[in-house]
Amino acid sequence: MNTHEILYFAGFILFILSILAIDLGFFSKESHIVPFKEALTWTAIWVALALVLYFLIMFFGDRIHGIQNYDQLRAIIVHHGHPIKLTNETFEQALVIYRHNLSLEYITGYLIEYALSVDNVFVMIMIFIAFQVDQRYYKRVLFWGILGAIILRFFFIFLSSALIQEFSWFLYVFGVLLVFTGVKMFLERNNEDKIETAHHPVVRFVSKFFPVYPTYVGKYFIVRKNRKSMITPLFITLLVIEFTDVVFAVDSVPAIFSITQDPYIVFFSNIFAILGLRSLFFVVMHVVNLFRFLKIGLSVLLTFIGVKMLLHTYLEAWGFTTSHSLLVVLGILTTSILASVLIPEKKPEI
């Protein structure tokens, strides 16, 4: 990391922590069931903030790496594998091209992560139902779950970036993983998911090492009884949510690396999608039955991204750019949503 990268990264983290602190301190004083209107409002706020960053990258993206001359720009383009071919452009013209591509990589990565988050939301809903959590405490659990996810994603993203830079073949491992996941998701799209709380690996692991209080105690994660600290079922639910996010990160983070290998853009797009996950959760809870073809769309999306990773050298030679990736991603998501709305579900005859 150079000085510019450290400053911009620190500023981004400070901004994120400030927003989360405001949300927790001013809007979450009392536990309550989040209504659809509140969830939709916060979803719009997080999407708006993500779009603000898109425009900042479009106009000032080169400052993330402190690019000051043509040689530095070329080195960054090669190092991060940006699909940009510079010819006779001036340095200023080249910067415009670089920033434009960088902003497209960011927004495409954001859309992919946000779309894949929907599947994560479905699993979270099942976790809350399986653990019989009071809806008033969903928001509290998700807040701390997302905060933990940000920390875990930081290590995962920058470790993955280091592996890709050191071993270029690692990108193909990600590609195979995504194709496998996409095909598996499609084949199992109609399976009924069920969570056995007593047999969940996280529950069994935690129960071995920590005393567990038998019932929920309001919003508290830890209680003290008979001079002994005990974790509550709400804390175990939080750990299961965190474990689930780690599993989903194995798919979603590699997916964004198919769009860009710049770890900062991967992190920015990933984190903004995660920050919007909590409000998205409450929106999806109200419209969960409307988008029945979305899972098929997500499986096609993952397969496309995996194939793109495996064939990225050939696709770049054919002129397949970040703009094309964005159009394909938007096309897949739009088609699955429209199909869900326009094609009515056949109800079994009685």
N, C-alpha and C positions, 0 to 999 in steps of 0.2 A: 504493500500500500504506500502510495506517495502522499504528500501533505494534502493535496486537493482531495484525494479519495477519502482520507481520514476525516477531513472537515465536512464534506458533503454527507458521508455516511453517518457521522455523529449527529449532524443536523437533522437528518431523516429520522434517526432513532429518537432524538429528543422530541421532535414533532409528534411522532406516533405515541410516545409515552404521555405527552401532554394531553393529547386528544382522549386517550384511554382514561387518564386521571380525571379529566372533566366529565367524561361519561359516567365513571364510577362515583365520583364525588357529588355531582350536581343532579344527575338523572337517575341514580340507582339507590337513593337513600332508603327507600322502602321496597321490599320484595312485592312484586305484583305480577299478575298475568298480563303479558304484553299484548295489547290489542293489535288488530291488523293495520289500522291507520298509523300507529306509532312505529310498527315494524317497517311499513312502507316508507315512512318519512326518513328513518335512519338509513334504510337501504339507499334511498335517493342521495342522502348526504355523503355516504361512503363512495358511491359511484361518482358523484360530483368531485370529490377530493381526488379520486383516481384520475379523472379527466384533467383536473388542474395540473397534476404531475405530468400527464401526457404532453400538455402544452409547454410546460417548463422544460421538459426534455427536448421538445421540438426546437425551442429557441436557445436553450443554454446547455444542452446535453453534453457538449464537448468539455465543459468545465468539470464534469465528474472526474475525468482522468487528467485534467490540467493540460490539455493538448495546446501546444504553443507554436508548433511548426509542422511542416509537411511530413518530415521524417517520423515525428511522433505519431501523427495521424495514420500513416501507412502501417507503422508497427502495431498500433492498436487494432486496426482493421484485420491484419493478418493474425494477430495473437488471439482475438476473440472470434475469428471466423465469420466476420460480417460479409454478406454477399454483395459487396460493393466493388465495382471496377472503375478506378480513376484513370483518366487519360490525360487531357491537356487542361484540366480545370485549374483555376487559380486556387490558392489556399483557402480563401473565403468561400469560393464556390464549393470546394471539396468539403468544407465544414458543414455547409447547408445540406449537402447530400448525406453526409454522415449523421447529422442530427435528425434528419427526416427518417432515415432508416432505423435509427436507434429508437425513435418515438413509436414507429410502427412495430418494432420488436416488443417494446414494452406493452403496448395496448393489445397486441395479439396474445402475448403471454398472459396478460391479465384476463382476457376473455376465456382462454383455455382453462386457467386455474379456477376462475369463477364458475365456469360451467361444470367442471369436475367436482366442485364443492357441493353441487346439488346432490350428487350421489352420497357424499359424506353426510349431508344433512339428513337424508333418509335413514341412514344408519344411526345417527344421533337420536332421531325421533324414536326409533325402536329401543335404543338403550334407555332413554328416559321412561318409556312405557314399561319395559321389562323390569327396571329397578323401582318402578312405582314412585317416581319422584313427583312431588307436588309442583304443579305448573308455576307457582309463584317463585320457585327457586331455579327455574330453567336459566334465567338470564344471569344469575350469579355464577352458576356452574360454567356456563359458556364463556363468561368474562375471563375467569381464571384459566379455563381450558385454552382459550385463544392466546392469552399471554404466554402460557407454556409453549404453545405451538410456535409462536414467533421465535422463542429462544431455540427450540429444537430445529426449526427450519434454517435458522442462521448457520448452525453447525453443518447441517446436511447439505445446504446449497454450496457453501464455500469448500467443503470437503469434496463434493462431487465435481466442482469446478477445477480443483487442484488435480483430481484424478484424470479428468478429461484432458487438461493441459499437458499432463505428464504422460498419459497413455491414451493416444487418440482412438485406439480400438475400443475404449470403454464406452464410447458413444454408441457403438453397435450393440453392446450389451444392453444399454438402455432401450434401444430400438426393438430388440427381440422381446424384452420384458413388456413393452407397451403393446406390441402386436398380440402377444400371448394374453395379456390382460383384456384387451379389446375383444378378442374372439371369445374368451371365457365369459365376459360380461354379456355378450350377445346370446351365447348358448344357455346361460343361466338366468336370462332376463325375466322368465315367468316363474322362477322358483320362489317359494315363500320363505323369506328370511326369518329366522327365529333365534333369539338369544337366550341361552340357558345361563341365568345369572350365577347359580351355585357352582357351575362347572367352568365358568369363564377363567382363562389362565391368570388374568390380573387379580381376580377375586381370590383364587387359590393361593397365589404367590403372597399377596398382602396379608392374608389371614394367617400365614405361617410365621410372620415376623412381627406383626402388630396386633395389639388387642383391639377388637372391633365391638363397638357398642351395638346392641341388637336392634335398636330402632332409630328412626330419624329424630333429630333434635333441632327442629326449625331450619334456619339457614346455616347452622354451624357445621364446620368440617371436623373439628376436634372438640371433645368435651372432657371434663375432668370429674371423675367419680371415685370416691374413696381414696383421694390423693393419688389417683392414677390417671394419666392421659390416655384417652381412647379415641380412635378415629371412628367417624360415623359412616353410615351407608352413603351419605351424600358425598363424602370424600372419596369413597370407593368408586362411585359413579363418575366423579371428576377424573380419576385415574384411568378408568375404562375409556372415557372420551379422549383423553390424551393418547392412550395406546392406539385407539382407532385412527387418530390423526397421523401418527407415525406410519401406520400401515398405508394410509392414503397418500402420504408424502412420497412413498416409494414409486407411485404412479405419476402423481401430478408434477413433482419437481423435474424428473427426466423429461416430461412432456414439454416443459418450457425450455429446457436445454436444446430441444429440437428447433426452436425458433431463434434463440440467441445463446451464445456461450459467455456473454459478459455477466459475471456473477452479480454485479450490482443491479443490472436490469432484471435478472431472474429474481433477485431478492425483493426489489421494489414491487414488481408485478405480483409476486407471490404473497407478500405481506398485505398489500392493499386488498387482495381477494380474501385473505383470511380475516382481515378486519371487518369486512362486510359480511362475513359468514354468520355472525350472530343474528343480525337483523334479517338476513336471508332465511335463516332457520325459521323465524316466526312467520315470515311471509309464506314459505313453503308449507308450514303447518296448516295454513288456511286454504291453500290451493293444491294440496298434495295430490288430489285425484284428477286434476285437470290435464296434466301433461304425461299421459300414459306412454307416449312414444319417445319420451326424452331419454330413457335408458338405452334404447336402440341407437339414438343419435350420439350418445356419449360413447357407446361401444365402437361406432364407426369413426368417431373423432379420435379415440385412442389408437385405433388401427391405422388410420391415416398418418398420425404423428409418428408412430413406430416405423411405418414404411418410409416416411420422409427421412427419418434418422438413418435408416439402413441405406437409402439411395441418395443421401444428401450431395455426394460428389457429382453424380450424374445429373441430378436436378439443377444444381448450380450451373453446370456446363450447358444445360438446355435453356437457361435463363429464368429458372423458377426463383422468384424473389420473395421477400417478406410480405409484400403486398398480395401476392398470390396466396400465400399461406393464410393471411387474414381473410381473404375472400372465401376460401374453402371452409375455414372455421365458422365464419358467419353463415355460410350456405347450409352447412350441416345442422347447426343449432336452430336456424330459422325454419328449415324444413321439418325438423322433428317437432318443434313447437306448433307450427301451423297444422301439421298432420294430426296432432293431438286435439286441436281445437276444431278442425273442419271435418274429421272423420269420426262419426259417433261410434261409441262402443256398443257392440251388439249384446243386448241383454238376453240371458237364457229364457226360453219360453217356459211358462209355468204350466 
